[in-house]
Amino acid sequence: MNRHSRMVLGWVCTLVGLSAWAGSKRDIRPVVIEGTYLAYGTLSTARNSSDPVQYMGCGIATFDSGYSIVSCTAVSSAGQTLICTSVNPHIIETARAINGDSYIMFYVNTEGTCTSLTVMQSSGFEPKQP
């Protein structure tokens, strides 16, 4: 198992384990961008943020030819931006699980391709406010 896979597995196990506690609430910082390769945060926390800069999300386009592509974008409160795209059907399938309160983590390679996408739902995440 490579370093990247171990890191993703560690995050997933930690967040899933914590979400099992009754009444547990996770204090997830809105949008975190590490270097030029990793972004993570919850959509709801970015939406609820008091600053107008933060953004986190993924979108999928599917064409009548059957071709699909996903694009994920993260913008931190400091304005740092990370964007990736992928035509990998597994990453596209994962992106379809995103809802308004999802936790998203994505890795980007030097070509701007999403190499990993993690989507999680948890009662411990802050819900989106109107």
C-alpha positions in Angstrom: 0.0 0.0 0.0 1.5 3.3 -1.0 1.8 6.4 1.1 -1.2 8.1 -0.5 -3.4 5.1 0.0 -2.4 4.8 3.6 -3.2 8.5 4.2 -6.6 8.2 2.6 -7.4 5.1 4.6 -6.3 6.8 7.8 -8.6 9.8 7.2 -11.5 7.5 6.3 -11.0 5.3 9.4 -10.6 8.3 11.7 -13.7 10.2 10.4 -15.9 7.0 10.2 -14.8 6.0 13.7 -15.6 9.4 15.1 -18.9 9.6 13.4 -20.1 6.5 15.3 -20.2 8.4 18.6 -23.7 9.4 19.6 -24.1 13.2 19.5 -20.5 13.6 18.2 -19.7 16.8 16.4 -16.6 17.3 14.3 -15.0 20.7 14.1 -13.9 20.6 10.5 -12.1 23.7 9.3 -13.9 25.0 6.2 -11.5 24.5 3.3 -8.0 23.4 3.7 -5.5 23.3 0.8 -2.2 21.6 1.3 0.4 22.6 -1.3 -0.6 21.9 -4.8 -1.9 18.4 -4.3 -4.6 18.1 -1.6 -7.8 19.9 -0.6 -10.4 18.9 1.9 -13.4 20.3 3.9 -17.1 20.1 4.2 -19.4 21.9 1.8 -21.7 23.0 4.7 -18.8 24.6 6.7 -17.6 26.4 3.6 -21.1 27.6 2.9 -21.6 28.7 6.5 -18.3 30.6 6.6 -18.5 34.3 7.4 -16.1 35.2 4.5 -17.3 35.3 0.9 -14.2 33.6 -0.5 -14.3 29.9 0.6 -15.7 27.4 -1.8 -15.7 23.6 -2.1 -17.5 21.4 -4.6 -17.5 19.0 -7.5 -19.6 19.0 -10.7 -20.2 16.3 -13.2 -21.0 16.8 -16.9 -22.3 13.9 -19.0 -22.8 14.1 -22.7 -25.1 12.2 -25.1 -22.1 10.4 -26.4 -21.8 8.8 -23.0 -18.6 10.7 -22.1 -18.6 12.1 -18.5 -16.1 14.3 -16.7 -15.9 15.5 -13.1 -14.3 18.7 -11.9 -13.6 19.5 -8.3 -12.7 23.0 -7.0 -11.6 24.2 -3.6 -10.9 27.8 -2.6 -9.5 28.6 0.9 -10.3 31.8 2.9 -6.9 33.1 1.7 -8.0 32.7 -1.9 -5.7 29.7 -2.6 -7.4 27.6 -5.3 -7.0 23.9 -6.3 -8.9 22.5 -9.2 -8.8 19.0 -10.8 -10.7 17.0 -13.4 -11.1 13.3 -14.1 -12.8 11.0 -16.6 -12.1 8.0 -14.3 -15.5 6.2 -13.9 -14.7 5.4 -10.2 -14.0 9.0 -9.3 -17.1 10.1 -11.2 -19.2 7.5 -9.3 -17.8 8.8 -6.0 -18.6 12.4 -6.9 -22.3 11.4 -7.5 -22.5 10.7 -3.7 -21.9 14.3 -2.8 -24.7 16.3 -1.2 -24.8 19.7 0.4 -23.3 18.6 3.7 -20.7 16.3 2.4 -17.0 16.1 3.5 -14.8 16.1 0.4 -11.1 15.3 0.1 -9.3 15.2 -3.3 -5.8 14.7 -4.5 -4.4 16.3 -7.6 -1.4 15.3 -9.7 0.9 17.7 -11.6 -1.3 17.6 -14.7 -4.4 18.7 -12.8 -6.0 15.3 -12.8 -8.0 14.2 -9.7 -6.2 11.0 -8.6 -8.4 10.4 -5.5 -11.7 11.6 -4.3 -13.2 10.8 -0.9 -16.8 11.7 0.0 -18.2 11.2 3.4 -21.5 11.9 5.1 -21.7 12.1 8.9 -24.1 13.4 11.6 -21.0 14.9 13.2 -20.5 17.4 10.3 -22.0 20.9 10.6 -25.3 21.2 8.7 -25.6 23.8 6.0 -27.5 26.9 7.1 -29.9 28.9 4.9 
